[in-house]
Amino acid sequence: MRALLIEDNVRLGQATMRSLVKAGFAIDLFETVEDGWHAWRSAPYEAVVLDILLGQGSGLDLLARARSAGLRTPVLMLTALGSVDQRVQGLEQGADDYLVKPFAIEELVARLRALGRRPALTAAGIMRYGELSYDKSANEISVGDARVALSRGESIVLERCLRHPERVVTKTQLGESLHSLDQDYTDNSIQMHVHRVRRKMADLRADVTIRALRGLGYMLVRLRGDVALHD
């Protein structure tokens, strides 16, 4: 699991990174808002650990900036003990979880793994890419007034792809998401779910599709012109 850690306390950041790497994570550590922002928008992270109080800016402002830019990566905020207002503000601005300092590394690991298994959503429960909208609560996709329902497995696959549009999502990552929600999966079942989602998007005449990249995985992309994308 690849995660982004944004923490301006050098000692704490380095210690946390070493512990997470030992637990099996791939961690990119940055100390400033701007460096963290550049990394966040450039790489397909599965989770972000973000300190609320940063020396050269606010973690809350960075979170709001990321959500406004359409980045739906799950975010775990690190907060100081007693900063209830900040925790509430963070959750309202799109944070998925928080952890109060000082924290046990075992709890951070468990929370990050849980976030990695949970597809990210917008605050309103609607995810959008191009003309396509996905409504989590209704379990359906739509383009304009046209709507079509998705199965549970199809929803899981689409949510995972919507988390990182224009970036590769591996079969392993899709399989982990399906497995985390009590879905049996094989390479063939993943391909079947992808095919069905793609067909339903085509039926809606959506301007997006899921492209298969041989040996890599899948990618949610915008359709341009009359280009057809197949398995």
Secondary structure, DSSP 8 states (H G I E B T S, - for coil): -EEEEE-S-HHHHHHHHHHHHHTT-EEEEE-SHHHHHHHHHHS--SEEEEESEETTEEHHHHHHHHHHTT----EEEEE-TT-HHHHHHHHHTT--EEEESS--HHHHHHHHHHHHHS----TTSEEEETTEEEETTTTEEEETTEEEE--HHHHHHHHHHHHSTTS-B-HHHHHHHHHHTT----HHHHHHHHHHHHHHHHHTT-SEEEEEETTTEEEEEE--TT-----
